[in-house]
Amino acid sequence: MTSNWTRRAFGVATVALIAIAGCAGPGAKAPAGDPLPSWRDGPAKAAITDFVADVSREGSKSFVPKEERIAVFDNDGTLWAEQPLYFQFVFMLERVKAAAPRHPEWNDNPAYKALAAGDHAAAFANQKALFEVLLAADAGASVDEYDQLIRAWLAQARHPKTQRLYTEMVYQPQLELLNFLRSRGFKTFIVSGGSHEFMRPWSEAVYGIPPEQVVGSFTPLKFEPAGGQLKLVRQPGMEMNDGPTKPVGIYRQIGRRPILAVGNSDGDLQMLQFTTQGPGRRLAVIVHHDDAEREFAYDRKSHIGTLDKAWDEAVAKGWTLVSMKNDWTQIYPPVK
């Protein structure tokens, strides 16, 4: 049964997400003039605007019917920040801490021992043991209960560097790009290694992307009795949607090959390859984190969002590389 605290938290979190949506403006119409005002004029912006104009203009040799104008975006590091840890990991680590009293057997888990000691590097070095703990923490919760936990956490958790709410760590230039694409008949999707459970509660409020257009990793579910009702109940484990499984998720859940893909790391390489190998005109875009002053600077040797093989492929194939430092006039939307 849902507690009064959970119901109150759900209400507070919902109000907070609505407020954030008003700040980020995902549903706002693009300006009458420049549809991408936070993008500096240059090769990256020109590549995007020329592509969109070409595929959406009737009579163009590259015209794409509206129903086939599919654009896919990675989330972590592409639509919002991902350093110093993936935000979902931060949430899951807090859920492990909350669940620990119910799991004395974790005291024999080396990853949990490392987490308890505050040694994240040692915990992540033993990924099998770590995921065993992370994925067991809220196994047995219904999907509605887990949704409410996510909303409550997002309503108050703040990024350690900026002290912004995590849902305020989104990229203003990307919000503009999403709006621009939708204004030209594109359907926008998230295709992420993060779980769709974690993204769906807020993706529509923040990005204007409804939950049915979020493709992510997912935990097994069972429809079974729980608390006197039949509910969808989370089971241990997770089917990952990252790297080579992203094209699988696109095929399975979207059913059309995208004509535009945007990512930022090697985990997006296969999604970008899958997109560009289709017929007709296509566009692959990679966001390069090279702005240590306004955001973070990392690429080939990063422990999060490594950009190495995908960078080499982008150079070899002529994909569009976006420099956060040089191509974006601002990083985050203003906080009201």
Stockholm file with secondary structure:
# STOCKHOLM 1.0

chainA/1-336         MTSNWTRRAFGVATVALIAIAGCAGPGAKAPAGDPLPSWRDGPAKAAITDFVADVSREGSKSFVPKEERIAVFDNDGTLWAEQPLYFQFVFMLERVKAAAPRHPEWNDNPAYKALAAGDHAAAFANQKALFEVLLAADAGASVDEYDQLIRAWLAQARHPKTQRLYTEMVYQPQLELLNFLRSRGFKTFIVSGGSHEFMRPWSEAVYGIPPEQVVGSFTPLKFEPAGGQLKLVRQPGMEMNDGPTKPVGIYRQIGRRPILAVGNSDGDLQMLQFTTQGPGRRLAVIVHHDDAEREFAYDRKSHIGTLDKAWDEAVAKGWTLVSMKNDWTQIYPPVK
#=GR chainA/1-336 SS CCCHHHHHHHHHHHHHHHHHHHHHCTTSCCCSSCSCTTBCSSHHHHHHHHHHHHHHSTTCTTCCCGGGCEEEECCBTTTBCCCSSCHHHHHHHHHHHHHGGGCGGGGGCHHHHHHHTTCHHHHHHSHHHHHHHHHHTTTTCBHHHHHHHHHHHHTTCBCTTTCCBGGGCBCHHHHHHHHHHHHTTCEEEEEEEEEHHHHHHHHHHHHSCCGGGEEEEBCCEEEEEETTEEEEEECSCCBCCSTTHHHHHHHHHTCSCCSEEEECSGGGHHHHHHHHTSSSCCEEEEEECBCTTTSCBCCTTCSSSCCSHHHHHHHHHTCEEEEHHHHBSCSSCCCC
#=GC SS_cons         CCCHHHHHHHHHHHHHHHHHHHHHCTTSCCCSSCSCTTBCSSHHHHHHHHHHHHHHSTTCTTCCCGGGCEEEECCBTTTBCCCSSCHHHHHHHHHHHHHGGGCGGGGGCHHHHHHHTTCHHHHHHSHHHHHHHHHHTTTTCBHHHHHHHHHHHHTTCBCTTTCCBGGGCBCHHHHHHHHHHHHTTCEEEEEEEEEHHHHHHHHHHHHSCCGGGEEEEBCCEEEEEETTEEEEEECSCCBCCSTTHHHHHHHHHTCSCCSEEEECSGGGHHHHHHHHTSSSCCEEEEEECBCTTTSCBCCTTCSSSCCSHHHHHHHHHTCEEEEHHHHBSCSSCCCC
//
